[in-house]
Amino acid sequence: MLELVTPLIAPIVVLHVVIGIVTYVTLLERKFAARMQSRIGPYRVGYHGVLQPIADAVKLMMKEDVVPTAADKPVYNLAPIVFLVPCMFIFATLPFAPGLGVADLNIGVLFFLAVSSMEIVGLFMAGWGSNNKYALLSAMRAVNQVISYDLPFVFSALIPVVLAGSLKLSDIAAAQSGLWFIFYPVIGQLAFIAFIVSTVAAENRAPFDILEAESELVAGFRVEYSGMKFALIQLGEYAHILGASFLGALLFLGAWSGPGPEWLGPIWFLIKAMLVFLLVTWVRWSFVRIRVDQILALSWKALLPATLLLLLATAVVVVWRANAGL
């Protein structure tokens, strides 16, 4: 019996930790955005608003689950789950320290990229199943945008793979023990910038949040959702952003490497991931929304060829250094 239960302990622990972090990441963003705009942010519930995420969760659980009469009910009800599950699976392959993780796969980067892109299925199901023209238009915009920016996202994420010579996430982290890839001359900085831009766009955040565009589509593909279904979609969105932040910290910022004893490794990793998250948040609250044609043009005409050339240049540099014995 113990042999059957033991393999389930790590996934359950990681799941609960991730949900706890995601819950308070929402408070971090609200406080950070408030300070940027000279506001206070949540402060009434608990000490300086520290209990606000819990109050929001309780409020959403108590709200009525309203299902539109004309909705495609099986698709509508299943969409939040289909949207959330891939966003949680991406944490299964993330090592938080040497030997600390659910599964450190040999193809960890590919697994992360493949699973993270599956959220688009739940997103489109939500837009279609709602039987609402605004939700459907938002879903179509989102699918168009996410697919467009997934390619630059993949190419920028593969640059550290080429530099480390491995798809295994722990190997990529170990390869940065001497030099974080963000400090790799020219290539590291350009790859990190491309990764951040692609992350902001893939997460549908301003200035790329055309799928919501409050003046046009209100809440976008989730406009017909309420109560816990709305909460599941929001949880999935923030889990996906957090997962991308952890990936960025691992690929470019040395993951758990930092001063002090080894047991501080997971803490350093969390701090670096939060810095990437705040960078994405800073971009969100600093730039105005751009048009959908500009969003797509930036991806297909600029970011995609740039990341592809950068990936090829990285391969050339690695081969040259290997032949030169450097």
Order of alpha helices (4+ residues) and beta strands (2+ residues): alpha-alpha-alpha-alpha-alpha-alpha-alpha-alpha-alpha-alpha-alpha-alpha
